[in-house]
Amino acid sequence: MAGSVMSAPIQASAYIIAARRSALGRVGGLHRGRRVEDLAAPVIAAALSDAQLKASDVDEIVIGNASQGGNPARLIALAAGLPLTAPAMSLDRQCASGLDAIIHAVRLVVIGDAEVVVAGGAESLSNAPWRIAKPKSVYHTPHFIGLEPTAFERHDVPQPIQAAETLAERHQISRAAQDAFTMKSHLRAQTAREARRFVGEIVPMRGNREEARDESATGASLEDIEAAPSYCPPSGSATMANTAQPHDGAAMVVVVSEAVWRRLGKPPALKLLGSAAEGVAPELEAEAPIAAMRKLDARLNGYDRSRIRAVELGESSSAQAIAMMSALGIDDGVMNAEGGAVVRGHPLGAAGAVLVVRLFSRLVRRSPDVREGYGAAVLGAVGGLGLAAMFEAV
């Protein structure tokens, strides 16, 4: 298939026919010795195997990443054994990068520029380069800077935490409500793990139990959650327990054209219905996913909302998840039904791709004969950006 793109007609549709991810690991934890390409390559191999395709079939790769710099997509392509001729592109819209990469891959296929595209996100914060600000003069000392926009670096508390506090105040979400939601998320993740619902989704890097489950999703007690200190004492409600912590991880999908999908026997798949990005004021950053979802709703005006079977929100905090459900009327059993980012961790540029893999498991992998219903992937990005995408099981 590779090399046939130039003569291919413009395709009417694109299909996600395989989706896999690594377990998510704490920074300095499970994946501490793995570079970004070491994390991504096994996940790509597993996804291509699921799709019954070879590495040589891939026309292009698109990767979301927020920490590596350069073009990690090319490193990943080489490590995964993709054709040397396959273009490799890295996208950085911070936490929305992985979802953006998948949306871009769909567009590549739909306009006929490729027939088989690997897309997703990969983040190895444990091995990411350090960023050091250049001194203003010889009398100043260099200092480390984070991944957030420089306008926020004068604050002691990270911008996402400030935004979570602002959102909780605006929506009158108490600390108790946030902690209760966090506990419920842990219980949902535990139930899903015990029911082996992540089997076939997570690619173990080695053959042991730790590699087959998210490192932080190991259960929690309400007492421990309630005892976590506030980031902003004495009245702040955001804590390390009820906010999503940075993690390492990779998540990949395989996007194919209509012709390839038919040639493979029309396997169960996800199809992108539409997407929307929206910006808000930086101090209202935590509300950006709500704004993006509202924009997507308007863009898909007339679709049957009752057909939404799954919503995966890459929440930065439990307060954000509570506000999202309340503002958009999302049923509690539909959104993050098996735990969210507050439980499993937040792998920055891979976070949005994890959401699509989760949708694939919920809508496609477990019920391949159903092939109906919608699923939304929604998350925000630092600086006040939100991204939402609606998929249909086909």
Buried (B, 14 or more C-beta within 10 A) or exposed (E): BBEEBEEBEEBEBBBBBBBBBBBBBBBEBBBBEBBBBBBBBBBBBBBBEBBEBBBBBBBBBBBBBBBBEEBBBBBBBBBBBBBEEBBBBBBBBBBBBBBBBBBBBBBBBBEBBBBBBBBBBBBBBBBBEEEEEEEEEEEEEEEEEEBBEEEBBEEEBBBBBBBBBBBBEEBEBEBEBBBBBBBBBBBBBBEBBEEEBBEBBBBBBEEEEBBBBBBBBEEBEBEEBBEBEBBBEEEBBBBEBBBBBBBBBBBBBBBBBBBBBEEBEEBBBBBBBBBBBBBBEBBBBBBBBBBBBBBBBEBBEEBEEEEBBBBBBBBBBBBBBBBBBEBBEBEEEBBBBBBBBBBBBBBBBBBBBBBBBBBBBBBBBEBEEEBEBBBBBBBBBBBBBBBBBBBBBB
